[in-house]
Amino acid sequence: MGATSDKIKGAANEAIGKAKQGVGEAVGSEKLQGEGLVQEGKGHAQQAVGDAKQAAKDAVDKAANFAHKKL
């Protein structure tokens, strides 16, 4: 999975998690609130993975460009 798809899935999981928490609060379901909190956390983690992948790709690209200029 690429950095962009990780970020998109992470944002979606965060939004769904927040919605679940809101619905859980509205209906008085601690279980649904907890599921929402977990899903939101999963979304944060997915976005962090996407950010890390992007940073690694950028570093590799920068190194490759530097090496290409030296040749």
PQR file of N, CA, C, O and H, with PARSE charges and radii, in Angstrom:
ATOM      1  N   MET A   1       0.839  -1.159   0.000 -0.4000 1.5000
ATOM      2  CA  MET A   1       0.000   0.000   0.000 -0.0000 2.0000
ATOM      3  C   MET A   1       0.892   1.233   0.000  0.5500 1.7000
ATOM      4  O   MET A   1       1.897   1.280   0.710 -0.5500 1.4000
ATOM      5  N   GLY A   2       0.528   2.220  -0.790 -0.4000 1.5000
ATOM      6  CA  GLY A   2       1.335   3.420  -0.871 -0.0000 2.0000
ATOM      7  C   GLY A   2       1.019   4.421   0.216  0.5500 1.7000
ATOM      8  O   GLY A   2       0.062   4.267   0.976 -0.5500 1.4000
ATOM      9  H   GLY A   2      -0.288   2.183  -1.367  0.4000 1.0000
ATOM     10  N   ALA A   3       1.841   5.445   0.273 -0.4000 1.5000
ATOM     11  CA  ALA A   3       1.691   6.471   1.305 -0.0000 2.0000
ATOM     12  C   ALA A   3       0.340   7.167   1.203  0.5500 1.7000
ATOM     13  O   ALA A   3      -0.319   7.410   2.214 -0.5500 1.4000
ATOM     14  H   ALA A   3       2.618   5.570  -0.344  0.4000 1.0000
ATOM     15  N   THR A   4      -0.067   7.484  -0.017 -0.4000 1.5000
ATOM     16  CA  THR A   4      -1.327   8.195  -0.205 -0.0000 2.0000
ATOM     17  C   THR A   4      -2.511   7.348   0.227  0.5500 1.7000
ATOM     18  O   THR A   4      -3.413   7.848   0.899 -0.5500 1.4000
ATOM     19  H   THR A   4       0.468   7.286  -0.839  0.4000 1.0000
ATOM     20  N   SER A   5      -2.524   6.082  -0.144 -0.4000 1.5000
ATOM     21  CA  SER A   5      -3.653   5.230   0.233 -0.0000 2.0000
ATOM     22  C   SER A   5      -3.687   5.013   1.752  0.5500 1.7000
ATOM     23  O   SER A   5      -4.766   4.911   2.338 -0.5500 1.4000
ATOM     24  H   SER A   5      -1.791   5.676  -0.690  0.4000 1.0000
ATOM     25  N   ASP A   6      -2.518   4.942   2.387 -0.4000 1.5000
ATOM     26  CA  ASP A   6      -2.481   4.841   3.855 -0.0000 2.0000
ATOM     27  C   ASP A   6      -3.093   6.085   4.493  0.5500 1.7000
ATOM     28  O   ASP A   6      -3.865   5.993   5.447 -0.5500 1.4000
ATOM     29  H   ASP A   6      -1.643   5.025   1.912  0.4000 1.0000
ATOM     30  N   LYS A   7      -2.740   7.242   3.955 -0.4000 1.5000
ATOM     31  CA  LYS A   7      -3.262   8.490   4.498 -0.0000 2.0000
ATOM     32  C   LYS A   7      -4.773   8.589   4.304  0.5500 1.7000
ATOM     33  O   LYS A   7      -5.485   9.030   5.206 -0.5500 1.4000
ATOM     34  H   LYS A   7      -2.114   7.317   3.179  0.4000 1.0000
ATOM     35  N   ILE A   8      -5.264   8.184   3.138 -0.4000 1.5000
ATOM     36  CA  ILE A   8      -6.701   8.238   2.854 -0.0000 2.0000
ATOM     37  C   ILE A   8      -7.466   7.281   3.764  0.5500 1.7000
ATOM     38  O   ILE A   8      -8.477   7.654   4.359 -0.5500 1.4000
ATOM     39  H   ILE A   8      -4.686   7.826   2.405  0.4000 1.0000
ATOM     40  N   LYS A   9      -6.978   6.049   3.867 -0.4000 1.5000
ATOM     41  CA  LYS A   9      -7.642   5.071   4.736 -0.0000 2.0000
ATOM     42  C   LYS A   9      -7.586   5.519   6.190  0.5500 1.7000
ATOM     43  O   LYS A   9      -8.538   5.315   6.943 -0.5500 1.4000
ATOM     44  H   LYS A   9      -6.157   5.746   3.383  0.4000 1.0000
ATOM     45  N   GLY A  10      -6.482   6.125   6.583 -0.4000 1.5000
ATOM     46  CA  GLY A  10      -6.352   6.628   7.944 -0.0000 2.0000
ATOM     47  C   GLY A  10      -7.363   7.728   8.228  0.5500 1.7000
ATOM     48  O   GLY A  10      -7.996   7.743   9.283 -0.5500 1.4000
ATOM     49  H   GLY A  10      -5.708   6.291   5.971  0.4000 1.0000
ATOM     50  N   ALA A  11      -7.510   8.645   7.284 -0.4000 1.5000
ATOM     51  CA  ALA A  11      -8.479   9.731   7.463 -0.0000 2.0000
ATOM     52  C   ALA A  11      -9.903   9.181   7.534  0.5500 1.7000
ATOM     53  O   ALA A  11     -10.720   9.650   8.326 -0.5500 1.4000
ATOM     54  H   ALA A  11      -6.996   8.633   6.427  0.4000 1.0000
ATOM     55  N   ALA A  12     -10.190   8.185   6.699 -0.4000 1.5000
ATOM     56  CA  ALA A  12     -11.519   7.576   6.718 -0.0000 2.0000
ATOM     57  C   ALA A  12     -11.779   6.881   8.061  0.5500 1.7000
ATOM     58  O   ALA A  12     -12.855   7.029   8.640 -0.5500 1.4000
ATOM     59  H   ALA A  12      -9.526   7.804   6.056  0.4000 1.0000
ATOM     60  N   ASN A  13     -10.802   6.134   8.546 -0.4000 1.5000
ATOM     61  CA  ASN A  13     -10.972   5.460   9.835 -0.0000 2.0000
ATOM     62  C   ASN A  13     -11.144   6.459  10.974  0.5500 1.7000
ATOM     63  O   ASN A  13     -11.925   6.225  11.897 -0.5500 1.4000
ATOM     64  H   ASN A  13      -9.928   6.014   8.075  0.4000 1.0000
ATOM     65  N   GLU A  14     -10.420   7.563  10.910 -0.4000 1.5000
ATOM     66  CA  GLU A  14     -10.585   8.588  11.938 -0.0000 2.0000
ATOM     67  C   GLU A  14     -12.010   9.141  11.923  0.5500 1.7000
ATOM     68  O   GLU A  14     -12.652   9.267  12.966 -0.5500 1.4000
ATOM     69  H   GLU A  14      -9.786   7.752  10.160  0.4000 1.0000
ATOM     70  N   ALA A  15     -12.492   9.468  10.719 -0.4000 1.5000
ATOM     71  CA  ALA A  15     -13.840  10.038  10.603 -0.0000 2.0000
ATOM     72  C   ALA A  15     -14.914   9.053  11.066  0.5500 1.7000
ATOM     73  O   ALA A  15     -15.844   9.426  11.781 -0.5500 1.4000
ATOM     74  H   ALA A  15     -11.970   9.365   9.872  0.4000 1.0000
ATOM     75  N   ILE A  16     -14.776   7.803  10.656 -0.4000 1.5000
ATOM     76  CA  ILE A  16     -15.753   6.782  11.058 -0.0000 2.0000
ATOM     77  C   ILE A  16     -15.687   6.567  12.569  0.5500 1.7000
ATOM     78  O   ILE A  16     -16.717   6.412  13.224 -0.5500 1.4000
ATOM     79  H   ILE A  16     -14.020   7.499  10.076  0.4000 1.0000
ATOM     80  N   GLY A  17     -14.480   6.560  13.114 -0.4000 1.5000
ATOM     81  CA  GLY A  17     -14.311   6.399  14.550 -0.0000 2.0000
ATOM     82  C   GLY A  17     -14.972   7.520  15.335  0.5500 1.7000
ATOM     83  O   GLY A  17     -15.634   7.277  16.343 -0.5500 1.4000
ATOM     84  H   GLY A  17     -13.643   6.686  12.581  0.4000 1.0000
ATOM     85  N   LYS A  18     -14.789   8.751  14.867 -0.4000 1.5000
ATOM     86  CA  LYS A  18     -15.415   9.899  15.535 -0.0000 2.0000
ATOM     87  C   LYS A  18     -16.936   9.802  15.443  0.5500 1.7000
ATOM     88  O   LYS A  18     -17.645  10.104  16.403 -0.5500 1.4000
ATOM     89  H   LYS A  18     -14.251   8.949  14.047  0.4000 1.0000
ATOM     90  N   ALA A  19     -17.430   9.379  14.279 -0.4000 1.5000
ATOM     91  CA  ALA A  19     -18.877   9.232  14.112 -0.0000 2.0000
ATOM     92  C   ALA A  19     -19.425   8.166  15.058  0.5500 1.7000
ATOM     93  O   ALA A  19     -20.467   8.360  15.684 -0.5500 1.4000
ATOM     94  H   ALA A  19     -16.854   9.134  13.499  0.4000 1.0000
ATOM     95  N   LYS A  20     -18.719   7.044  15.159 -0.4000 1.5000
ATOM     96  CA  LYS A  20     -19.153   5.982  16.070 -0.0000 2.0000
ATOM     97  C   LYS A  20     -19.192   6.486  17.514  0.5500 1.7000
ATOM     98  O   LYS A  20     -20.112   6.172  18.270 -0.5500 1.4000
ATOM     99  H   LYS A  20     -17.872   6.887  14.650  0.4000 1.0000
ATOM    100  N   GLN A  21     -18.189   7.264  17.879 -0.4000 1.5000
ATOM    101  CA  GLN A  21     -18.169   7.806  19.232 -0.0000 2.0000
ATOM    102  C   GLN A  21     -19.378   8.712  19.465  0.5500 1.7000
ATOM    103  O   GLN A  21     -20.009   8.654  20.520 -0.5500 1.4000
ATOM    104  H   GLN A  21     -17.442   7.519  17.265  0.4000 1.0000
ATOM    105  N   GLY A  22     -19.696   9.545  18.479 -0.4000 1.5000
ATOM    106  CA  GLY A  22     -20.839  10.444  18.599 -0.0000 2.0000
ATOM    107  C   GLY A  22     -22.150   9.697  18.714  0.5500 1.7000
ATOM    108  O   GLY A  22     -22.998  10.033  19.540 -0.5500 1.4000
ATOM    109  H   GLY A  22     -19.183   9.592  17.621  0.4000 1.0000
ATOM    110  N   VAL A  23     -22.314   8.674  17.875 -0.4000 1.5000
ATOM    111  CA  VAL A  23     -23.528   7.863  17.931 -0.0000 2.0000
ATOM    112  C   VAL A  23     -23.589   7.125  19.263  0.5500 1.7000
ATOM    113  O   VAL A  23     -24.648   7.037  19.885 -0.5500 1.4000
ATOM    114  H   VAL A  23     -21.624   8.401  17.204  0.4000 1.0000
ATOM    115  N   GLY A  24     -22.462   6.605  19.690 -0.4000 1.5000
ATOM    116  CA  GLY A  24     -22.407   5.905  20.974 -0.0000 2.0000
ATOM    117  C   GLY A  24     -22.821   6.803  22.132  0.5500 1.7000
ATOM    118  O   GLY A  24     -23.551   6.384  23.030 -0.5500 1.4000
ATOM    119  H   GLY A  24     -21.602   6.677  19.185  0.4000 1.0000
ATOM    120  N   GLU A  25     -22.345   8.042  22.095 -0.4000 1.5000
ATOM    121  CA  GLU A  25     -22.742   8.994  23.133 -0.0000 2.0000
ATOM    122  C   GLU A  25     -24.237   9.282  23.058  0.5500 1.7000
ATOM    123  O   GLU A  25     -24.916   9.354  24.082 -0.5500 1.4000
ATOM    124  H   GLU A  25     -21.752   8.383  21.365  0.4000 1.0000
ATOM    125  N   ALA A  26     -24.745   9.446  21.838 -0.4000 1.5000
ATOM    126  CA  ALA A  26     -26.157   9.787  21.652 -0.0000 2.0000
ATOM    127  C   ALA A  26     -27.090   8.687  22.150  0.5500 1.7000
ATOM    128  O   ALA A  26     -28.140   8.971  22.726 -0.5500 1.4000
ATOM    129  H   ALA A  26     -24.194   9.388  21.006  0.4000 1.0000
ATOM    130  N   VAL A  27     -26.708   7.439  21.927 -0.4000 1.5000
ATOM    131  CA  VAL A  27     -27.581   6.321  22.322 -0.0000 2.0000
ATOM    132  C   VAL A  27     -27.174   5.711  23.657  0.5500 1.7000
ATOM    133  O   VAL A  27     -27.812   4.772  24.134 -0.5500 1.4000
ATOM    134  H   VAL A  27     -25.855   7.208  21.459  0.4000 1.0000
ATOM    135  N   GLY A  28     -26.115   6.241  24.259 -0.4000 1.5000
ATOM    136  CA  GLY A  28     -25.675   5.738  25.557 -0.0000 2.0000
ATOM    137  C   GLY A  28     -24.973   4.398  25.503  0.5500 1.7000
ATOM    138  O   GLY A  28     -25.066   3.602  26.437 -0.5500 1.4000
ATOM    139  H   GLY A  28     -25.597   7.004  23.871  0.4000 1.0000
ATOM    140  N   SER A  29     -24.262   4.144  24.395 -0.4000 1.5000
ATOM    141  CA  SER A  29     -23.559   2.873  24.235 -0.0000 2.0000
ATOM    142  C   SER A  29     -22.061   3.065  24.454  0.5500 1.7000
ATOM    143  O   SER A  29     -21.357   3.600  23.598 -0.5500 1.4000
ATOM    144  H   SER A  29     -24.187   4.790  23.635  0.4000 1.0000
ATOM    145  N   GLU A  30     -21.591   2.621  25.610 -0.4000 1.5000
ATOM    146  CA  GLU A  30     -20.156   2.701  25.885 -0.0000 2.0000
ATOM    147  C   GLU A  30     -19.371   1.805  24.937  0.5500 1.7000
ATOM    148  O   GLU A  30     -18.238   2.124  24.574 -0.5500 1.4000
ATOM    149  H   GLU A  30     -22.163   2.186  26.306  0.4000 1.0000
ATOM    150  N   LYS A  31     -19.968   0.686  24.533 -0.4000 1.5000
ATOM    151  CA  LYS A  31     -19.296  -0.234  23.600 -0.0000 2.0000
ATOM    152  C   LYS A  31     -19.033   0.470  22.275  0.5500 1.7000
ATOM    153  O   LYS A  31     -17.927   0.394  21.740 -0.5500 1.4000
ATOM    154  H   LYS A  31     -20.888   0.428  24.828  0.4000 1.0000
ATOM    155  N   LEU A  32     -20.041   1.154  21.744 -0.4000 1.5000
ATOM    156  CA  LEU A  32     -19.877   1.848  20.470 -0.0000 2.0000
ATOM    157  C   LEU A  32     -18.879   2.996  20.601  0.5500 1.7000
ATOM    158  O   LEU A  32     -18.099   3.257  19.686 -0.5500 1.4000
ATOM    159  H   LEU A  32     -20.940   1.216  22.179  0.4000 1.0000
ATOM    160  N   GLN A  33     -18.911   3.675  21.739 -0.4000 1.5000
ATOM    161  CA  GLN A  33     -17.934   4.737  21.980 -0.0000 2.0000
ATOM    162  C   GLN A  33     -16.519   4.171  21.977  0.5500 1.7000
ATOM    163  O   GLN A  33     -15.605   4.760  21.400 -0.5500 1.4000
ATOM    164  H   GLN A  33     -19.545   3.463  22.483  0.4000 1.0000
ATOM    165  N   GLY A  34     -16.349   3.029  22.624 -0.4000 1.5000
ATOM    166  CA  GLY A  34     -15.035   2.388  22.674 -0.0000 2.0000
ATOM    167  C   GLY A  34     -14.563   1.937  21.302  0.5500 1.7000
ATOM    168  O   GLY A  34     -13.396   2.108  20.949 -0.5500 1.4000
ATOM    169  H   GLY A  34     -17.091   2.550  23.093  0.4000 1.0000
ATOM    170  N   GLU A  35     -15.487   1.353  20.522 -0.4000 1.5000
ATOM    171  CA  GLU A  35     -15.132   0.934  19.163 -0.0000 2.0000
ATOM    172  C   GLU A  35     -14.699   2.140  18.332  0.5500 1.7000
ATOM    173  O   GLU A  35     -13.747   2.072  17.555 -0.5500 1.4000
ATOM    174  H   GLU A  35     -16.435   1.215  20.809  0.4000 1.0000
ATOM    175  N   GLY A  36     -15.422   3.241  18.517 -0.4000 1.5000
ATOM    176  CA  GLY A  36     -15.071   4.454  17.784 -0.0000 2.0000
ATOM    177  C   GLY A  36     -13.704   4.980  18.171  0.5500 1.7000
ATOM    178  O   GLY A  36     -12.940   5.431  17.318 -0.5500 1.4000
ATOM    179  H   GLY A  36     -16.195   3.296  19.148  0.4000 1.0000
ATOM    180  N   LEU A  37     -13.399   4.922  19.447 -0.4000 1.5000
ATOM    181  CA  LEU A  37     -12.101   5.383  19.923 -0.0000 2.0000
ATOM    182  C   LEU A  37     -10.975   4.529  19.347  0.5500 1.7000
ATOM    183  O   LEU A  37      -9.934   5.043  18.939 -0.5500 1.4000
ATOM    184  H   LEU A  37     -14.019   4.556  20.140  0.4000 1.0000
ATOM    185  N   VAL A  38     -11.201   3.218  19.321 -0.4000 1.5000
ATOM    186  CA  VAL A  38     -10.198   2.304  18.752 -0.0000 2.0000
ATOM    187  C   VAL A  38     -10.018   2.573  17.260  0.5500 1.7000
ATOM    188  O   VAL A  38      -8.890   2.621  16.769 -0.5500 1.4000
ATOM    189  H   VAL A  38     -12.046   2.799  19.653  0.4000 1.0000
ATOM    190  N   GLN A  39     -11.131   2.749  16.537 -0.4000 1.5000
ATOM    191  CA  GLN A  39     -11.037   2.974  15.099 -0.0000 2.0000
ATOM    192  C   GLN A  39     -10.364   4.311  14.803  0.5500 1.7000
ATOM    193  O   GLN A  39      -9.598   4.425  13.847 -0.5500 1.4000
ATOM    194  H   GLN A  39     -12.047   2.710  16.937  0.4000 1.0000
ATOM    195  N   GLU A  40     -10.649   5.317  15.617 -0.4000 1.5000
ATOM    196  CA  GLU A  40      -9.987   6.602  15.425 -0.0000 2.0000
ATOM    197  C   GLU A  40      -8.478   6.455  15.642  0.5500 1.7000
ATOM    198  O   GLU A  40      -7.682   7.020  14.892 -0.5500 1.4000
ATOM    199  H   GLU A  40     -11.272   5.225  16.394  0.4000 1.0000
ATOM    200  N   GLY A  41      -8.094   5.699  16.666 -0.4000 1.5000
ATOM    201  CA  GLY A  41      -6.668   5.448  16.911 -0.0000 2.0000
ATOM    202  C   GLY A  41      -6.013   4.714  15.755  0.5500 1.7000
ATOM    203  O   GLY A  41      -4.877   5.006  15.380 -0.5500 1.4000
ATOM    204  H   GLY A  41      -8.741   5.241  17.275  0.4000 1.0000
ATOM    205  N   LYS A  42      -6.747   3.753  15.193 -0.4000 1.5000
ATOM    206  CA  LYS A  42      -6.237   3.027  14.028 -0.0000 2.0000
ATOM    207  C   LYS A  42      -6.000   3.997  12.871  0.5500 1.7000
ATOM    208  O   LYS A  42      -5.008   3.886  12.151 -0.5500 1.4000
ATOM    209  H   LYS A  42      -7.670   3.516  15.498  0.4000 1.0000
ATOM    210  N   GLY A  43      -6.910   4.939  12.703 -0.4000 1.5000
ATOM    211  CA  GLY A  43      -6.756   5.935  11.641 -0.0000 2.0000
ATOM    212  C   GLY A  43      -5.531   6.800  11.839  0.5500 1.7000
ATOM    213  O   GLY A  43      -4.810   7.091  10.885 -0.5500 1.4000
ATOM    214  H   GLY A  43      -7.716   5.030  13.288  0.4000 1.0000
ATOM    215  N   HIS A  44      -5.291   7.216  13.086 -0.4000 1.5000
ATOM    216  CA  HIS A  44      -4.084   7.999  13.378 -0.0000 2.0000
ATOM    217  C   HIS A  44      -2.838   7.201  13.021  0.5500 1.7000
ATOM    218  O   HIS A  44      -1.898   7.732  12.431 -0.5500 1.4000
ATOM    219  H   HIS A  44      -5.877   6.979  13.861  0.4000 1.0000
ATOM    220  N   ALA A  45      -2.839   5.930  13.380 -0.4000 1.5000
ATOM    221  CA  ALA A  45      -1.682   5.074  13.097 -0.0000 2.0000
ATOM    222  C   ALA A  45      -1.470   4.909  11.596  0.5500 1.7000
ATOM    223  O   ALA A  45      -0.339   4.964  11.114 -0.5500 1.4000
ATOM    224  H   ALA A  45      -3.603   5.498  13.860  0.4000 1.0000
ATOM    225  N   GLN A  46      -2.571   4.704  10.851 -0.4000 1.5000
ATOM    226  CA  GLN A  46      -2.445   4.553   9.398 -0.0000 2.0000
ATOM    227  C   GLN A  46      -1.877   5.822   8.771  0.5500 1.7000
ATOM    228  O   GLN A  46      -1.047   5.758   7.864 -0.5500 1.4000
ATOM    229  H   GLN A  46      -3.490   4.659  11.242  0.4000 1.0000
ATOM    230  N   GLN A  47      -2.326   6.963   9.254 -0.4000 1.5000
ATOM    231  CA  GLN A  47      -1.792   8.205   8.699 -0.0000 2.0000
ATOM    232  C   GLN A  47      -0.312   8.363   9.031  0.5500 1.7000
ATOM    233  O   GLN A  47       0.460   8.862   8.213 -0.5500 1.4000
ATOM    234  H   GLN A  47      -3.000   7.016   9.990  0.4000 1.0000
ATOM    235  N   ALA A  48       0.081   7.944  10.222 -0.4000 1.5000
ATOM    236  CA  ALA A  48       1.492   8.014  10.600 -0.0000 2.0000
ATOM    237  C   ALA A  48       2.337   7.112   9.708  0.5500 1.7000
ATOM    238  O   ALA A  48       3.446   7.478   9.320 -0.5500 1.4000
ATOM    239  H   ALA A  48      -0.546   7.539  10.887  0.4000 1.0000
ATOM    240  N   VAL A  49       1.812   5.934   9.385 -0.4000 1.5000
ATOM    241  CA  VAL A  49       2.516   5.024   8.470 -0.0000 2.0000
ATOM    242  C   VAL A  49       2.660   5.685   7.099  0.5500 1.7000
ATOM    243  O   VAL A  49       3.728   5.634   6.489 -0.5500 1.4000
ATOM    244  H   VAL A  49       0.911   5.637   9.700  0.4000 1.0000
ATOM    245  N   GLY A  50       1.589   6.301   6.622 -0.4000 1.5000
ATOM    246  CA  GLY A  50       1.643   7.000   5.340 -0.0000 2.0000
ATOM    247  C   GLY A  50       2.671   8.115   5.345  0.5500 1.7000
ATOM    248  O   GLY A  50       3.415   8.286   4.379 -0.5500 1.4000
ATOM    249  H   GLY A  50       0.721   6.343   7.118  0.4000 1.0000
ATOM    250  N   ASP A  51       2.714   8.883   6.442 -0.4000 1.5000
ATOM    251  CA  ASP A  51       3.701   9.959   6.562 -0.0000 2.0000
ATOM    252  C   ASP A  51       5.122   9.407   6.553  0.5500 1.7000
ATOM    253  O   ASP A  51       6.013   9.980   5.926 -0.5500 1.4000
ATOM    254  H   ASP A  51       2.110   8.744   7.226  0.4000 1.0000
ATOM    255  N   ALA A  52       5.330   8.286   7.252 -0.4000 1.5000
ATOM    256  CA  ALA A  52       6.660   7.676   7.300 -0.0000 2.0000
ATOM    257  C   ALA A  52       7.077   7.163   5.927  0.5500 1.7000
ATOM    258  O   ALA A  52       8.222   7.338   5.511 -0.5500 1.4000
ATOM    259  H   ALA A  52       4.606   7.820   7.761  0.4000 1.0000
ATOM    260  N   LYS A  53       6.140   6.531   5.229 -0.4000 1.5000
ATOM    261  CA  LYS A  53       6.451   6.044   3.877 -0.0000 2.0000
ATOM    262  C   LYS A  53       6.809   7.204   2.953  0.5500 1.7000
ATOM    263  O   LYS A  53       7.743   7.108   2.157 -0.5500 1.4000
ATOM    264  H   LYS A  53       5.210   6.390   5.567  0.4000 1.0000
ATOM    265  N   GLN A  54       6.059   8.300   3.065 -0.4000 1.5000
ATOM    266  CA  GLN A  54       6.330   9.462   2.220 -0.0000 2.0000
ATOM    267  C   GLN A  54       7.694  10.054   2.542  0.5500 1.7000
ATOM    268  O   GLN A  54       8.440  10.429   1.638 -0.5500 1.4000
ATOM    269  H   GLN A  54       5.301   8.378   3.712  0.4000 1.0000
ATOM    270  N   ALA A  55       8.022  10.138   3.824 -0.4000 1.5000
ATOM    271  CA  ALA A  55       9.324  10.681   4.223 -0.0000 2.0000
ATOM    272  C   ALA A  55      10.465   9.801   3.709  0.5500 1.7000
ATOM    273  O   ALA A  55      11.489  10.309   3.254 -0.5500 1.4000
ATOM    274  H   ALA A  55       7.416   9.833   4.559  0.4000 1.0000
ATOM    275  N   ALA A  56      10.284   8.489   3.784 -0.4000 1.5000
ATOM    276  CA  ALA A  56      11.311   7.569   3.281 -0.0000 2.0000
ATOM    277  C   ALA A  56      11.475   7.717   1.774  0.5500 1.7000
ATOM    278  O   ALA A  56      12.594   7.753   1.261 -0.5500 1.4000
ATOM    279  H   ALA A  56       9.452   8.076   4.154  0.4000 1.0000
ATOM    280  N   LYS A  57      10.347   7.803   1.071 -0.4000 1.5000
ATOM    281  CA  LYS A  57      10.398   7.969  -0.388 -0.0000 2.0000
ATOM    282  C   LYS A  57      11.093   9.277  -0.751  0.5500 1.7000
ATOM    283  O   LYS A  57      11.920   9.315  -1.662 -0.5500 1.4000
ATOM    284  H   LYS A  57       9.439   7.774   1.488  0.4000 1.0000
ATOM    285  N   ASP A  58      10.755  10.345  -0.038 -0.4000 1.5000
ATOM    286  CA  ASP A  58      11.378  11.639  -0.308 -0.0000 2.0000
ATOM    287  C   ASP A  58      12.885  11.593  -0.070  0.5500 1.7000
ATOM    288  O   ASP A  58      13.654  12.173  -0.837 -0.5500 1.4000
ATOM    289  H   ASP A  58      10.083  10.314   0.702  0.4000 1.0000
ATOM    290  N   ALA A  59      13.311  10.902   0.994 -0.4000 1.5000
ATOM    291  CA  ALA A  59      14.734  10.792   1.297 -0.0000 2.0000
ATOM    292  C   ALA A  59      15.465  10.002   0.218  0.5500 1.7000
ATOM    293  O   ALA A  59      16.568  10.370  -0.187 -0.5500 1.4000
ATOM    294  H   ALA A  59      12.687  10.431   1.617  0.4000 1.0000
ATOM    295  N   VAL A  60      14.855   8.925  -0.245 -0.4000 1.5000
ATOM    296  CA  VAL A  60      15.459   8.113  -1.304 -0.0000 2.0000
ATOM    297  C   VAL A  60      15.551   8.916  -2.595  0.5500 1.7000
ATOM    298  O   VAL A  60      16.576   8.888  -3.276 -0.5500 1.4000
ATOM    299  H   VAL A  60      13.959   8.626   0.084  0.4000 1.0000
ATOM    300  N   ASP A  61      14.480   9.632  -2.931 -0.4000 1.5000
ATOM    301  CA  ASP A  61      14.490  10.451  -4.139 -0.0000 2.0000
ATOM    302  C   ASP A  61      15.563  11.536  -4.074  0.5500 1.7000
ATOM    303  O   ASP A  61      16.261  11.802  -5.052 -0.5500 1.4000
ATOM    304  H   ASP A  61      13.647   9.655  -2.377  0.4000 1.0000
ATOM    305  N   LYS A  62      15.676  12.154  -2.898 -0.4000 1.5000
ATOM    306  CA  LYS A  62      16.684  13.206  -2.725 -0.0000 2.0000
ATOM    307  C   LYS A  62      18.090  12.632  -2.874  0.5500 1.7000
ATOM    308  O   LYS A  62      18.948  13.242  -3.512 -0.5500 1.4000
ATOM    309  H   LYS A  62      15.109  11.937  -2.104  0.4000 1.0000
ATOM    310  N   ALA A  63      18.324  11.463  -2.286 -0.4000 1.5000
ATOM    311  CA  ALA A  63      19.638  10.827  -2.392 -0.0000 2.0000
ATOM    312  C   ALA A  63      19.936  10.425  -3.831  0.5500 1.7000
ATOM    313  O   ALA A  63      21.062  10.578  -4.305 -0.5500 1.4000
ATOM    314  H   ALA A  63      17.627  10.968  -1.767  0.4000 1.0000
ATOM    315  N   ALA A  64      18.927   9.913  -4.518 -0.4000 1.5000
ATOM    316  CA  ALA A  64      19.121   9.512  -5.921 -0.0000 2.0000
ATOM    317  C   ALA A  64      19.423  10.720  -6.795  0.5500 1.7000
ATOM    318  O   ALA A  64      20.285  10.658  -7.672 -0.5500 1.4000
ATOM    319  H   ALA A  64      18.012   9.788  -4.133  0.4000 1.0000
ATOM    320  N   ASN A  65      18.722  11.810  -6.558 -0.4000 1.5000
ATOM    321  CA  ASN A  65      18.981  13.032  -7.338 -0.0000 2.0000
ATOM    322  C   ASN A  65      20.380  13.564  -7.063  0.5500 1.7000
ATOM    323  O   ASN A  65      21.068  14.015  -7.979 -0.5500 1.4000
ATOM    324  H   ASN A  65      18.022  11.861  -5.845  0.4000 1.0000
ATOM    325  N   PHE A  66      20.801  13.512  -5.807 -0.4000 1.5000
ATOM    326  CA  PHE A  66      22.134  13.963  -5.439 -0.0000 2.0000
ATOM    327  C   PHE A  66      23.189  13.089  -6.130  0.5500 1.7000
ATOM    328  O   PHE A  66      24.157  13.596  -6.697 -0.5500 1.4000
ATOM    329  H   PHE A  66      20.242  13.146  -5.063  0.4000 1.0000
ATOM    330  N   ALA A  67      22.985  11.776  -6.072 -0.4000 1.5000
ATOM    331  CA  ALA A  67      23.946  10.862  -6.692 -0.0000 2.0000
ATOM    332  C   ALA A  67      23.986  11.052  -8.202  0.5500 1.7000
ATOM    333  O   ALA A  67      25.051  10.965  -8.814 -0.5500 1.4000
ATOM    334  H   ALA A  67      22.199  11.364  -5.612  0.4000 1.0000
ATOM    335  N   HIS A  68      22.844  11.307  -8.794 -0.4000 1.5000
ATOM    336  CA  HIS A  68      22.771  11.515 -10.248 -0.0000 2.0000
ATOM    337  C   HIS A  68      23.547  12.778 -10.646  0.5500 1.7000
ATOM    338  O   HIS A  68      24.230  12.792 -11.669 -0.5500 1.4000
ATOM    339  H   HIS A  68      21.979  11.377  -8.296  0.4000 1.0000
ATOM    340  N   LYS A  69      23.440  13.827  -9.841 -0.4000 1.5000
ATOM    341  CA  LYS A  69      24.156  15.068 -10.134 -0.0000 2.0000
ATOM    342  C   LYS A  69      25.663  14.881 -10.032  0.5500 1.7000
ATOM    343  O   LYS A  69      26.424  15.527 -10.752 -0.5500 1.4000
ATOM    344  H   LYS A  69      22.885  13.816  -9.010  0.4000 1.0000
ATOM    345  N   LYS A  70      26.100  13.984  -9.124 -0.4000 1.5000
ATOM    346  CA  LYS A  70      27.541  13.756  -8.928 -0.0000 2.0000
ATOM    347  C   LYS A  70      28.134  12.914 -10.041  0.5500 1.7000
ATOM    348  O   LYS A  70      29.349  12.912 -10.242 -0.5500 1.4000
ATOM    349  H   LYS A  70      25.482  13.459  -8.539  0.4000 1.0000
ATOM    350  N   LEU A  71      27.279  12.192 -10.771 -0.4000 1.5000
ATOM    351  CA  LEU A  71      27.792  11.350 -11.863 -0.0000 2.0000
ATOM    352  C   LEU A  71      28.006  12.229 -13.043  0.5500 1.7000
ATOM    353  O   LEU A  71      28.436  11.755 -14.095 -0.5500 1.4000
ATOM    354  H   LEU A  71      26.293  12.193 -10.608  0.4000 1.0000
TER
END
